[in-house]
Amino acid sequence: EYRVIADRIEAGTFAAAVAAAGGGVELIGAPHEHMQAVIEKLADAGADVTVTDKGLRVKRDPGTRLRGIDVITQP
């Protein structure tokens, strides 16, 4: 029996959307072990990112602003 892991790109997109819009979400099944760079950058920007036993929780109080960060991508 085999189970395909959740899509890290899709989970990262939802996490970034919540960080940008404010609010909170728990991404159940998010493959956090494959998302360290995204988790670090969201935290650097000011989002509260927590690994849970179910996946990944992302929160940002709508009253706070995100900080600008540098992102360098590599192939």
All heavy atoms as TSV, in Angstrom:
chain	resi	resn	atom	element	x	y	z
A	1	GLU	N	N	0.851	-1.176	0.000
A	1	GLU	CA	C	0.000	0.000	0.000
A	1	GLU	C	C	0.893	1.234	0.000
A	1	GLU	O	O	1.906	1.267	0.695
A	1	GLU	CB	C	-0.897	-0.007	1.233
A	1	GLU	CG	C	-1.946	1.057	1.191
A	1	GLU	CD	C	-2.930	0.907	2.329
A	1	GLU	OE1	O	-3.357	-0.234	2.596
A	1	GLU	OE2	O	-3.232	1.914	2.948
A	2	TYR	N	N	0.511	2.238	-0.778
A	2	TYR	CA	C	1.323	3.450	-0.912
A	2	TYR	C	C	0.420	4.668	-0.885
A	2	TYR	O	O	-0.677	4.639	-1.437
A	2	TYR	CB	C	2.103	3.412	-2.236
A	2	TYR	CG	C	3.007	4.603	-2.422
A	2	TYR	CD1	C	4.217	4.691	-1.759
A	2	TYR	CD2	C	2.632	5.657	-3.253
A	2	TYR	CE1	C	5.039	5.786	-1.913
A	2	TYR	CE2	C	3.456	6.749	-3.424
A	2	TYR	CZ	C	4.660	6.806	-2.751
A	2	TYR	OH	O	5.469	7.886	-2.908
A	3	ARG	N	N	0.880	5.712	-0.249
A	3	ARG	CA	C	0.121	6.963	-0.202
A	3	ARG	C	C	1.023	8.084	-0.705
A	3	ARG	O	O	2.133	8.271	-0.201
A	3	ARG	CB	C	-0.325	7.242	1.221
A	3	ARG	CG	C	-1.137	8.509	1.319
A	3	ARG	CD	C	-1.637	8.711	2.718
A	3	ARG	NE	N	-2.376	9.958	2.754
A	3	ARG	CZ	C	-2.946	10.423	3.824
A	3	ARG	NH1	N	-2.863	9.764	4.953
A	3	ARG	NH2	N	-3.600	11.552	3.771
A	4	VAL	N	N	0.545	8.837	-1.661
A	4	VAL	CA	C	1.295	9.966	-2.217
A	4	VAL	C	C	1.296	11.096	-1.188
A	4	VAL	O	O	0.255	11.395	-0.594
A	4	VAL	CB	C	0.650	10.439	-3.544
A	4	VAL	CG1	C	1.374	11.646	-4.100
A	4	VAL	CG2	C	0.617	9.307	-4.548
A	5	ILE	N	N	2.451	11.732	-0.982
A	5	ILE	CA	C	2.516	12.833	-0.016
A	5	ILE	C	C	1.755	14.037	-0.559
A	5	ILE	O	O	1.554	14.182	-1.764
A	5	ILE	CB	C	3.972	13.228	0.321
A	5	ILE	CG1	C	4.691	13.818	-0.891
A	5	ILE	CG2	C	4.724	12.068	0.913
A	5	ILE	CD1	C	6.001	14.488	-0.541
A	6	ALA	N	N	1.346	14.908	0.353
A	6	ALA	CA	C	0.649	16.134	-0.033
A	6	ALA	C	C	1.587	17.022	-0.848
A	6	ALA	O	O	2.814	16.935	-0.738
A	6	ALA	CB	C	0.171	16.858	1.213
A	7	ASP	N	N	1.013	17.891	-1.640
A	7	ASP	CA	C	1.772	18.783	-2.516
A	7	ASP	C	C	2.340	19.953	-1.720
A	7	ASP	O	O	1.598	20.801	-1.225
A	7	ASP	CB	C	0.833	19.274	-3.621
A	7	ASP	CG	C	1.543	20.094	-4.683
A	7	ASP	OD1	O	2.598	20.692	-4.387
A	7	ASP	OD2	O	1.032	20.133	-5.810
A	8	ARG	N	N	3.657	20.044	-1.608
A	8	ARG	CA	C	4.293	21.111	-0.834
A	8	ARG	C	C	4.101	22.473	-1.479
A	8	ARG	O	O	4.041	23.490	-0.786
A	8	ARG	CB	C	5.777	20.824	-0.623
A	8	ARG	CG	C	6.587	20.828	-1.895
A	8	ARG	CD	C	8.050	20.458	-1.637
A	8	ARG	NE	N	8.765	20.304	-2.869
A	8	ARG	CZ	C	9.296	21.306	-3.562
A	8	ARG	NH1	N	9.211	22.529	-3.104
A	8	ARG	NH2	N	9.934	21.075	-4.686
A	9	ILE	N	N	4.004	22.532	-2.805
A	9	ILE	CA	C	3.799	23.805	-3.496
A	9	ILE	C	C	2.400	24.347	-3.176
A	9	ILE	O	O	2.232	25.536	-2.868
A	9	ILE	CB	C	3.969	23.652	-5.021
A	9	ILE	CG1	C	5.360	23.085	-5.360
A	9	ILE	CG2	C	3.710	24.971	-5.733
A	9	ILE	CD1	C	6.525	23.945	-4.924
A	10	GLU	N	N	1.412	23.496	-3.225
A	10	GLU	CA	C	0.043	23.920	-2.904
A	10	GLU	C	C	-0.058	24.341	-1.437
A	10	GLU	O	O	-0.666	25.367	-1.117
A	10	GLU	CB	C	-0.941	22.790	-3.196
A	10	GLU	CG	C	-2.381	23.193	-3.015
A	10	GLU	CD	C	-3.345	22.100	-3.431
A	10	GLU	OE1	O	-2.926	20.997	-3.805
A	10	GLU	OE2	O	-4.558	22.379	-3.366
A	11	ALA	N	N	0.533	23.567	-0.544
A	11	ALA	CA	C	0.510	23.918	0.879
A	11	ALA	C	C	1.218	25.251	1.110
A	11	ALA	O	O	0.741	26.086	1.881
A	11	ALA	CB	C	1.166	22.810	1.706
A	12	GLY	N	N	2.343	25.474	0.441
A	12	GLY	CA	C	3.068	26.738	0.563
A	12	GLY	C	C	2.256	27.919	0.043
A	12	GLY	O	O	2.300	29.017	0.606
A	13	THR	N	N	1.484	27.701	-1.016
A	13	THR	CA	C	0.630	28.753	-1.569
A	13	THR	C	C	-0.458	29.134	-0.580
A	13	THR	O	O	-0.710	30.321	-0.343
A	13	THR	CB	C	0.010	28.293	-2.905
A	13	THR	OG1	O	1.072	27.997	-3.821
A	13	THR	CG2	C	-0.882	29.368	-3.496
A	14	PHE	N	N	-1.106	28.143	0.017
A	14	PHE	CA	C	-2.131	28.431	1.030
A	14	PHE	C	C	-1.513	29.136	2.239
A	14	PHE	O	O	-2.096	30.079	2.782
A	14	PHE	CB	C	-2.839	27.158	1.475
A	14	PHE	CG	C	-3.884	26.681	0.513
A	14	PHE	CD1	C	-3.767	25.449	-0.103
A	14	PHE	CD2	C	-5.005	27.455	0.225
A	14	PHE	CE1	C	-4.735	24.999	-0.987
A	14	PHE	CE2	C	-5.972	27.012	-0.658
A	14	PHE	CZ	C	-5.836	25.782	-1.265
A	15	ALA	N	N	-0.347	28.695	2.665
A	15	ALA	CA	C	0.323	29.311	3.814
A	15	ALA	C	C	0.656	30.772	3.522
A	15	ALA	O	O	0.434	31.653	4.364
A	15	ALA	CB	C	1.593	28.532	4.161
A	16	ALA	N	N	1.165	31.060	2.339
A	16	ALA	CA	C	1.504	32.436	1.967
A	16	ALA	C	C	0.251	33.301	1.866
A	16	ALA	O	O	0.262	34.475	2.258
A	16	ALA	CB	C	2.266	32.450	0.646
A	17	ALA	N	N	-0.838	32.737	1.363
A	17	ALA	CA	C	-2.091	33.487	1.242
A	17	ALA	C	C	-2.615	33.890	2.621
A	17	ALA	O	O	-3.068	35.025	2.815
A	17	ALA	CB	C	-3.129	32.660	0.496
A	18	VAL	N	N	-2.554	32.974	3.587
A	18	VAL	CA	C	-3.005	33.294	4.938
A	18	VAL	C	C	-2.093	34.340	5.563
A	18	VAL	O	O	-2.556	35.276	6.207
A	18	VAL	CB	C	-3.067	32.025	5.810
A	18	VAL	CG1	C	-3.271	32.368	7.277
A	18	VAL	CG2	C	-4.187	31.125	5.322
A	19	ALA	N	N	-0.794	34.210	5.370
A	19	ALA	CA	C	0.147	35.193	5.904
A	19	ALA	C	C	-0.135	36.572	5.304
A	19	ALA	O	O	-0.127	37.580	6.004
A	19	ALA	CB	C	1.582	34.773	5.618
A	20	ALA	N	N	-0.421	36.633	4.011
A	20	ALA	CA	C	-0.677	37.909	3.344
A	20	ALA	C	C	-2.005	38.517	3.761
A	20	ALA	O	O	-2.104	39.722	3.994
A	20	ALA	CB	C	-0.641	37.718	1.830
A	21	ALA	N	N	-3.048	37.704	3.860
A	21	ALA	CA	C	-4.395	38.209	4.140
A	21	ALA	C	C	-4.654	38.390	5.631
A	21	ALA	O	O	-5.507	39.180	6.019
A	21	ALA	CB	C	-5.435	37.268	3.548
A	22	GLY	N	N	-3.943	37.651	6.463
A	22	GLY	CA	C	-4.219	37.650	7.897
A	22	GLY	C	C	-5.223	36.557	8.223
A	22	GLY	O	O	-5.922	36.051	7.352
A	23	GLY	N	N	-5.264	36.169	9.465
A	23	GLY	CA	C	-6.148	35.086	9.884
A	23	GLY	C	C	-5.337	33.867	10.261
A	23	GLY	O	O	-4.171	33.981	10.632
A	24	GLY	N	N	-5.941	32.707	10.123
A	24	GLY	CA	C	-5.239	31.490	10.497
A	24	GLY	C	C	-5.806	30.279	9.790
A	24	GLY	O	O	-6.955	30.271	9.368
A	25	VAL	N	N	-4.966	29.265	9.656
A	25	VAL	CA	C	-5.371	28.011	9.028
A	25	VAL	C	C	-4.467	26.900	9.538
A	25	VAL	O	O	-3.306	27.135	9.880
A	25	VAL	CB	C	-5.294	28.099	7.479
A	25	VAL	CG1	C	-3.859	28.191	7.000
A	25	VAL	CG2	C	-5.992	26.934	6.814
A	26	GLU	N	N	-5.018	25.694	9.620
A	26	GLU	CA	C	-4.193	24.513	9.860
A	26	GLU	C	C	-4.243	23.674	8.601
A	26	GLU	O	O	-5.322	23.257	8.175
A	26	GLU	CB	C	-4.662	23.694	11.057
A	26	GLU	CG	C	-3.711	22.539	11.329
A	26	GLU	CD	C	-3.934	21.865	12.669
A	26	GLU	OE1	O	-4.940	22.168	13.323
A	26	GLU	OE2	O	-3.091	21.046	13.049
A	27	LEU	N	N	-3.104	23.486	7.990
A	27	LEU	CA	C	-2.995	22.714	6.752
A	27	LEU	C	C	-2.748	21.258	7.129
A	27	LEU	O	O	-1.606	20.837	7.341
A	27	LEU	CB	C	-1.871	23.271	5.876
A	27	LEU	CG	C	-2.038	24.740	5.485
A	27	LEU	CD1	C	-0.758	25.284	4.877
A	27	LEU	CD2	C	-3.206	24.897	4.536
A	28	ILE	N	N	-3.829	20.508	7.235
A	28	ILE	CA	C	-3.753	19.110	7.666
A	28	ILE	C	C	-3.105	18.277	6.563
A	28	ILE	O	O	-3.515	18.338	5.404
A	28	ILE	CB	C	-5.151	18.579	8.027
A	28	ILE	CG1	C	-5.683	19.365	9.224
A	28	ILE	CG2	C	-5.112	17.078	8.319
A	28	ILE	CD1	C	-7.113	19.077	9.575
A	29	GLY	N	N	-2.068	17.563	6.937
A	29	GLY	CA	C	-1.347	16.722	5.989
A	29	GLY	C	C	-0.245	17.452	5.241
A	29	GLY	O	O	0.414	16.853	4.392
A	30	ALA	N	N	-0.031	18.730	5.538
A	30	ALA	CA	C	1.036	19.473	4.857
A	30	ALA	C	C	2.384	18.817	5.161
A	30	ALA	O	O	2.687	18.522	6.315
A	30	ALA	CB	C	1.046	20.924	5.304
A	31	PRO	N	N	3.189	18.588	4.138
A	31	PRO	CA	C	4.476	17.908	4.337
A	31	PRO	C	C	5.548	18.873	4.858
A	31	PRO	O	O	6.481	19.235	4.150
A	31	PRO	CB	C	4.800	17.387	2.944
A	31	PRO	CG	C	4.186	18.406	2.030
A	31	PRO	CD	C	2.941	18.863	2.720
A	32	HIS	N	N	5.424	19.283	6.113
A	32	HIS	CA	C	6.312	20.290	6.691
A	32	HIS	C	C	7.781	19.904	6.601
A	32	HIS	O	O	8.649	20.769	6.510
A	32	HIS	CB	C	5.921	20.595	8.133
A	32	HIS	CG	C	5.923	19.401	9.007
A	32	HIS	ND1	N	7.050	18.919	9.588
A	32	HIS	CD2	C	4.919	18.571	9.374
A	32	HIS	CE1	C	6.753	17.841	10.297
A	32	HIS	NE2	N	5.458	17.605	10.179
A	33	GLU	N	N	8.080	18.627	6.590
A	33	GLU	CA	C	9.481	18.206	6.504
A	33	GLU	C	C	10.099	18.547	5.148
A	33	GLU	O	O	11.324	18.570	5.009
A	33	GLU	CB	C	9.630	16.705	6.808
A	33	GLU	CG	C	8.844	15.795	5.898
A	33	GLU	CD	C	7.383	15.606	6.285
A	33	GLU	OE1	O	6.947	16.103	7.328
A	33	GLU	OE2	O	6.673	14.940	5.512
A	34	HIS	N	N	9.266	18.857	4.164
A	34	HIS	CA	C	9.743	19.256	2.839
A	34	HIS	C	C	9.552	20.747	2.594
A	34	HIS	O	O	9.725	21.217	1.466
A	34	HIS	CB	C	8.984	18.486	1.743
A	34	HIS	CG	C	9.134	17.006	1.838
A	34	HIS	ND1	N	10.281	16.351	1.465
A	34	HIS	CD2	C	8.286	16.052	2.294
A	34	HIS	CE1	C	10.126	15.057	1.671
A	34	HIS	NE2	N	8.925	14.849	2.181
A	35	MET	N	N	9.203	21.499	3.636
A	35	MET	CA	C	8.844	22.905	3.471
A	35	MET	C	C	9.665	23.831	4.362
A	35	MET	O	O	9.249	24.949	4.646
A	35	MET	CB	C	7.355	23.094	3.793
A	35	MET	CG	C	6.415	22.318	2.900
A	35	MET	SD	S	4.693	22.500	3.402
A	35	MET	CE	C	4.444	24.260	3.179
A	36	GLN	N	N	10.842	23.418	4.802
A	36	GLN	CA	C	11.621	24.210	5.749
A	36	GLN	C	C	11.934	25.607	5.232
A	36	GLN	O	O	11.839	26.572	5.982
A	36	GLN	CB	C	12.913	23.497	6.139
A	36	GLN	CG	C	12.776	22.564	7.310
A	36	GLN	CD	C	11.998	23.129	8.475
A	36	GLN	OE1	O	10.939	22.612	8.787
A	36	GLN	NE2	N	12.462	24.163	9.123
A	37	ALA	N	N	12.296	25.750	3.977
A	37	ALA	CA	C	12.627	27.075	3.440
A	37	ALA	C	C	11.412	27.997	3.478
A	37	ALA	O	O	11.514	29.163	3.866
A	37	ALA	CB	C	13.153	26.957	2.009
A	38	VAL	N	N	10.246	27.479	3.107
A	38	VAL	CA	C	9.016	28.277	3.122
A	38	VAL	C	C	8.655	28.647	4.559
A	38	VAL	O	O	8.309	29.803	4.838
A	38	VAL	CB	C	7.849	27.502	2.463
A	38	VAL	CG1	C	6.533	28.222	2.643
A	38	VAL	CG2	C	8.136	27.271	1.003
A	39	ILE	N	N	8.738	27.705	5.472
A	39	ILE	CA	C	8.418	27.957	6.875
A	39	ILE	C	C	9.327	29.052	7.435
A	39	ILE	O	O	8.861	29.985	8.094
A	39	ILE	CB	C	8.536	26.656	7.699
A	39	ILE	CG1	C	7.407	25.689	7.306
A	39	ILE	CG2	C	8.518	26.943	9.194
A	39	ILE	CD1	C	7.580	24.284	7.859
A	40	GLU	N	N	10.620	28.964	7.154
A	40	GLU	CA	C	11.567	29.966	7.654
A	40	GLU	C	C	11.280	31.345	7.090
A	40	GLU	O	O	11.319	32.344	7.813
A	40	GLU	CB	C	13.001	29.541	7.324
A	40	GLU	CG	C	13.479	28.365	8.144
A	40	GLU	CD	C	14.852	27.865	7.716
A	40	GLU	OE1	O	15.560	28.584	6.974
A	40	GLU	OE2	O	15.220	26.751	8.119
A	41	LYS	N	N	10.977	31.438	5.798
A	41	LYS	CA	C	10.720	32.739	5.176
A	41	LYS	C	C	9.411	33.351	5.661
A	41	LYS	O	O	9.327	34.564	5.877
A	41	LYS	CB	C	10.735	32.635	3.648
A	41	LYS	CG	C	12.119	32.404	3.085
A	41	LYS	CD	C	13.052	33.545	3.473
A	41	LYS	CE	C	14.443	33.357	2.935
A	41	LYS	NZ	N	15.344	34.463	3.289
A	42	LEU	N	N	8.375	32.538	5.846
A	42	LEU	CA	C	7.121	33.064	6.383
A	42	LEU	C	C	7.329	33.586	7.805
A	42	LEU	O	O	6.802	34.650	8.166
A	42	LEU	CB	C	6.028	31.997	6.356
A	42	LEU	CG	C	5.463	31.647	4.981
A	42	LEU	CD1	C	4.530	30.447	5.086
A	42	LEU	CD2	C	4.745	32.831	4.360
A	43	ALA	N	N	8.083	32.853	8.604
A	43	ALA	CA	C	8.383	33.301	9.965
A	43	ALA	C	C	9.211	34.590	9.937
A	43	ALA	O	O	8.948	35.513	10.711
A	43	ALA	CB	C	9.110	32.201	10.739
A	44	ASP	N	N	10.200	34.670	9.040
A	44	ASP	CA	C	11.006	35.889	8.907
A	44	ASP	C	C	10.131	37.097	8.558
A	44	ASP	O	O	10.393	38.214	8.991
A	44	ASP	CB	C	12.073	35.736	7.816
A	44	ASP	CG	C	13.203	34.800	8.203
A	44	ASP	OD1	O	13.294	34.417	9.392
A	44	ASP	OD2	O	13.993	34.436	7.301
A	45	ALA	N	N	9.089	36.858	7.767
A	45	ALA	CA	C	8.200	37.939	7.338
A	45	ALA	C	C	7.227	38.347	8.436
A	45	ALA	O	O	6.604	39.408	8.342
A	45	ALA	CB	C	7.435	37.517	6.087
A	46	GLY	N	N	7.073	37.527	9.470
A	46	GLY	CA	C	6.217	37.896	10.583
A	46	GLY	C	C	5.008	37.009	10.804
A	46	GLY	O	O	4.193	37.287	11.685
A	47	ALA	N	N	4.869	35.946	10.029
A	47	ALA	CA	C	3.770	35.006	10.249
A	47	ALA	C	C	4.147	34.058	11.387
A	47	ALA	O	O	5.324	33.762	11.597
A	47	ALA	CB	C	3.483	34.216	8.978
A	48	ASP	N	N	3.151	33.592	12.102
A	48	ASP	CA	C	3.359	32.603	13.162
A	48	ASP	C	C	3.144	31.229	12.538
A	48	ASP	O	O	2.014	30.874	12.205
A	48	ASP	CB	C	2.373	32.860	14.298
A	48	ASP	CG	C	2.522	31.865	15.440
A	48	ASP	OD1	O	3.578	31.218	15.534
A	48	ASP	OD2	O	1.571	31.737	16.227
A	49	VAL	N	N	4.217	30.475	12.359
A	49	VAL	CA	C	4.148	29.169	11.709
A	49	VAL	C	C	4.532	28.100	12.727
A	49	VAL	O	O	5.597	28.171	13.328
A	49	VAL	CB	C	5.092	29.096	10.488
A	49	VAL	CG1	C	4.935	27.777	9.767
A	49	VAL	CG2	C	4.842	30.268	9.543
A	50	THR	N	N	3.649	27.107	12.906
A	50	THR	CA	C	3.864	26.059	13.899
A	50	THR	C	C	3.615	24.695	13.267
A	50	THR	O	O	2.598	24.492	12.604
A	50	THR	CB	C	2.879	26.227	15.078
A	50	THR	OG1	O	2.962	27.558	15.566
A	50	THR	CG2	C	3.170	25.240	16.181
A	51	VAL	N	N	4.555	23.782	13.467
A	51	VAL	CA	C	4.346	22.400	13.050
A	51	VAL	C	C	3.468	21.737	14.106
A	51	VAL	O	O	3.746	21.836	15.301
A	51	VAL	CB	C	5.690	21.655	12.906
A	51	VAL	CG1	C	5.463	20.181	12.623
A	51	VAL	CG2	C	6.533	22.295	11.813
A	52	THR	N	N	2.394	21.094	13.667
A	52	THR	CA	C	1.475	20.412	14.574
A	52	THR	C	C	1.531	18.912	14.304
A	52	THR	O	O	2.162	18.475	13.336
A	52	THR	CB	C	0.025	20.907	14.389
A	52	THR	OG1	O	-0.459	20.461	13.120
A	52	THR	CG2	C	-0.058	22.416	14.488
A	53	ASP	N	N	0.837	18.151	15.120
A	53	ASP	CA	C	0.811	16.704	14.897
A	53	ASP	C	C	-0.008	16.348	13.655
A	53	ASP	O	O	0.106	15.242	13.140
A	53	ASP	CB	C	0.291	15.961	16.127
A	53	ASP	CG	C	-1.109	16.383	16.531
A	53	ASP	OD1	O	-1.551	17.472	16.132
A	53	ASP	OD2	O	-1.755	15.617	17.269
A	54	LYS	N	N	-0.809	17.282	13.155
A	54	LYS	CA	C	-1.613	17.039	11.956
A	54	LYS	C	C	-1.022	17.645	10.691
A	54	LYS	O	O	-1.410	17.277	9.590
A	54	LYS	CB	C	-3.022	17.606	12.143
A	54	LYS	CG	C	-3.820	16.914	13.220
A	54	LYS	CD	C	-5.191	17.536	13.316
A	54	LYS	CE	C	-6.000	16.898	14.422
A	54	LYS	NZ	N	-7.320	17.519	14.546
A	55	GLY	N	N	-0.124	18.603	10.839
A	55	GLY	CA	C	0.437	19.264	9.657
A	55	GLY	C	C	1.136	20.555	10.005
A	55	GLY	O	O	2.136	20.555	10.705
A	56	LEU	N	N	0.550	21.680	9.556
A	56	LEU	CA	C	1.194	22.979	9.697
A	56	LEU	C	C	0.133	24.029	10.000
A	56	LEU	O	O	-0.886	24.092	9.316
A	56	LEU	CB	C	1.909	23.316	8.389
A	56	LEU	CG	C	2.838	24.497	8.343
A	56	LEU	CD1	C	4.058	24.237	9.224
A	56	LEU	CD2	C	3.289	24.750	6.919
A	57	ARG	N	N	0.376	24.849	11.017
A	57	ARG	CA	C	-0.545	25.932	11.354
A	57	ARG	C	C	0.138	27.250	11.016
A	57	ARG	O	O	1.300	27.468	11.374
A	57	ARG	CB	C	-0.917	25.904	12.830
A	57	ARG	CG	C	-1.832	27.060	13.224
A	57	ARG	CD	C	-2.300	26.971	14.657
A	57	ARG	NE	N	-3.233	25.850	14.749
A	57	ARG	CZ	C	-3.186	24.916	15.680
A	57	ARG	NH1	N	-2.254	24.938	16.606
A	57	ARG	NH2	N	-4.062	23.946	15.696
A	58	VAL	N	N	-0.594	28.130	10.318
A	58	VAL	CA	C	-0.091	29.447	9.945
A	58	VAL	C	C	-1.094	30.480	10.443
A	58	VAL	O	O	-2.297	30.345	10.213
A	58	VAL	CB	C	0.071	29.583	8.414
A	58	VAL	CG1	C	0.619	30.947	8.046
A	58	VAL	CG2	C	0.966	28.484	7.869
A	59	LYS	N	N	-0.591	31.508	11.139
A	59	LYS	CA	C	-1.449	32.572	11.656
A	59	LYS	C	C	-0.757	33.912	11.475
A	59	LYS	O	O	0.464	33.997	11.513
A	59	LYS	CB	C	-1.725	32.395	13.149
A	59	LYS	CG	C	-2.490	31.158	13.520
A	59	LYS	CD	C	-2.882	31.139	14.987
A	59	LYS	CE	C	-1.681	31.220	15.887
A	59	LYS	NZ	N	-1.992	31.117	17.309
A	60	ARG	N	N	-1.588	34.940	11.273
A	60	ARG	CA	C	-1.105	36.317	11.342
A	60	ARG	C	C	-2.272	37.187	11.748
A	60	ARG	O	O	-3.330	37.152	11.137
A	60	ARG	CB	C	-0.536	36.825	10.033
A	60	ARG	CG	C	0.062	38.247	10.205
A	60	ARG	CD	C	0.637	38.814	8.945
A	60	ARG	NE	N	-0.350	39.058	7.933
A	60	ARG	CZ	C	-1.111	40.169	7.855
A	60	ARG	NH1	N	-1.031	41.096	8.774
A	60	ARG	NH2	N	-1.970	40.309	6.863
A	61	ASP	N	N	-2.065	37.948	12.816
A	61	ASP	CA	C	-3.077	38.880	13.276
A	61	ASP	C	C	-3.265	39.944	12.196
A	61	ASP	O	O	-2.289	40.567	11.764
A	61	ASP	CB	C	-2.617	39.525	14.585
A	61	ASP	CG	C	-3.582	40.558	15.121
A	61	ASP	OD1	O	-4.731	40.608	14.646
A	61	ASP	OD2	O	-3.180	41.313	16.026
A	62	PRO	N	N	-4.508	40.150	11.728
A	62	PRO	CA	C	-4.736	41.141	10.674
A	62	PRO	C	C	-4.273	42.552	11.049
A	62	PRO	O	O	-4.039	43.371	10.178
A	62	PRO	CB	C	-6.256	41.103	10.459
A	62	PRO	CG	C	-6.672	39.754	10.927
A	62	PRO	CD	C	-5.734	39.422	12.061
A	63	GLY	N	N	-4.100	42.833	12.333
A	63	GLY	CA	C	-3.637	44.144	12.766
A	63	GLY	C	C	-2.134	44.341	12.653
A	63	GLY	O	O	-1.633	45.442	12.862
A	64	THR	N	N	-1.400	43.285	12.333
A	64	THR	CA	C	0.058	43.397	12.197
A	64	THR	C	C	0.446	43.379	10.726
A	64	THR	O	O	-0.274	42.868	9.878
A	64	THR	CB	C	0.786	42.234	12.909
A	64	THR	OG1	O	0.405	41.003	12.297
A	64	THR	CG2	C	0.447	42.201	14.382
A	65	ARG	N	N	1.584	43.965	10.441
A	65	ARG	CA	C	2.074	44.005	9.063
A	65	ARG	C	C	3.200	43.000	8.879
A	65	ARG	O	O	3.980	42.755	9.794
A	65	ARG	CB	C	2.595	45.405	8.736
A	65	ARG	CG	C	1.510	46.459	8.727
A	65	ARG	CD	C	2.090	47.795	8.392
A	65	ARG	NE	N	2.780	47.715	7.110
A	65	ARG	CZ	C	2.580	48.543	6.103
A	65	ARG	NH1	N	1.735	49.521	6.226
A	65	ARG	NH2	N	3.249	48.411	4.977
A	66	LEU	N	N	3.274	42.456	7.684
A	66	LEU	CA	C	4.412	41.598	7.355
A	66	LEU	C	C	5.637	42.456	7.105
A	66	LEU	O	O	5.529	43.608	6.678
A	66	LEU	CB	C	4.111	40.763	6.106
A	66	LEU	CG	C	3.039	39.695	6.252
A	66	LEU	CD1	C	2.798	39.030	4.901
A	66	LEU	CD2	C	3.438	38.653	7.281
A	67	ARG	N	N	6.804	41.886	7.363
A	67	ARG	CA	C	8.068	42.552	7.085
A	67	ARG	C	C	8.562	42.128	5.712
A	67	ARG	O	O	8.363	40.977	5.301
A	67	ARG	CB	C	9.125	42.160	8.130
A	67	ARG	CG	C	8.807	42.631	9.522
A	67	ARG	CD	C	9.917	42.253	10.490
A	67	ARG	NE	N	9.999	40.808	10.723
A	67	ARG	CZ	C	9.261	40.145	11.592
A	67	ARG	NH1	N	8.340	40.770	12.299
A	67	ARG	NH2	N	9.411	38.853	11.753
A	68	GLY	N	N	9.229	43.037	5.016
A	68	GLY	CA	C	9.854	42.680	3.751
A	68	GLY	C	C	11.039	41.754	3.993
A	68	GLY	O	O	11.778	41.915	4.961
A	69	ILE	N	N	11.217	40.766	3.140
A	69	ILE	CA	C	12.314	39.807	3.276
A	69	ILE	C	C	12.940	39.566	1.909
A	69	ILE	O	O	12.335	39.847	0.890
A	69	ILE	CB	C	11.853	38.463	3.871
A	69	ILE	CG1	C	10.763	37.828	2.994
A	69	ILE	CG2	C	11.372	38.624	5.299
A	69	ILE	CD1	C	10.412	36.417	3.354
A	70	ASP	N	N	14.154	39.078	1.915
A	70	ASP	CA	C	14.819	38.668	0.677
A	70	ASP	C	C	14.585	37.191	0.467
A	70	ASP	O	O	14.697	36.398	1.395
A	70	ASP	CB	C	16.329	38.917	0.761
A	70	ASP	CG	C	16.676	40.397	0.761
A	70	ASP	OD1	O	15.953	41.167	0.089
A	70	ASP	OD2	O	17.649	40.772	1.434
A	71	VAL	N	N	14.263	36.844	-0.766
A	71	VAL	CA	C	14.082	35.437	-1.142
A	71	VAL	C	C	14.951	35.179	-2.361
A	71	VAL	O	O	14.814	35.851	-3.373
A	71	VAL	CB	C	12.616	35.104	-1.470
A	71	VAL	CG1	C	12.481	33.667	-1.931
A	71	VAL	CG2	C	11.728	35.378	-0.275
A	72	ILE	N	N	15.858	34.239	-2.236
A	72	ILE	CA	C	16.733	33.863	-3.351
A	72	ILE	C	C	16.375	32.451	-3.753
A	72	ILE	O	O	16.445	31.527	-2.935
A	72	ILE	CB	C	18.218	33.950	-2.948
A	72	ILE	CG1	C	18.552	35.394	-2.538
A	72	ILE	CG2	C	19.105	33.468	-4.092
A	72	ILE	CD1	C	19.921	35.556	-1.936
A	73	THR	N	N	15.963	32.280	-4.985
A	73	THR	CA	C	15.580	30.942	-5.455
A	73	THR	C	C	16.735	30.317	-6.230
A	73	THR	O	O	17.567	31.022	-6.795
A	73	THR	CB	C	14.345	31.006	-6.360
A	73	THR	OG1	O	14.629	31.839	-7.488
A	73	THR	CG2	C	13.159	31.560	-5.610
A	74	GLN	N	N	16.771	29.013	-6.204
A	74	GLN	CA	C	17.801	28.272	-6.912
A	74	GLN	C	C	17.146	27.095	-7.621
A	74	GLN	O	O	16.130	26.594	-7.163
A	74	GLN	CB	C	18.868	27.763	-5.937
A	74	GLN	CG	C	19.593	28.871	-5.238
A	74	GLN	CD	C	20.586	28.309	-4.226
A	74	GLN	OE1	O	20.728	27.098	-4.088
A	74	GLN	NE2	N	21.270	29.179	-3.528
A	75	PRO	N	N	17.735	26.643	-8.728
A	75	PRO	CA	C	17.149	25.491	-9.425
A	75	PRO	C	C	17.261	24.239	-8.594
A	75	PRO	O	O	18.089	24.117	-7.738
A	75	PRO	CB	C	17.990	25.383	-10.693
A	75	PRO	CG	C	19.204	26.199	-10.482
A	75	PRO	CD	C	18.918	27.144	-9.385
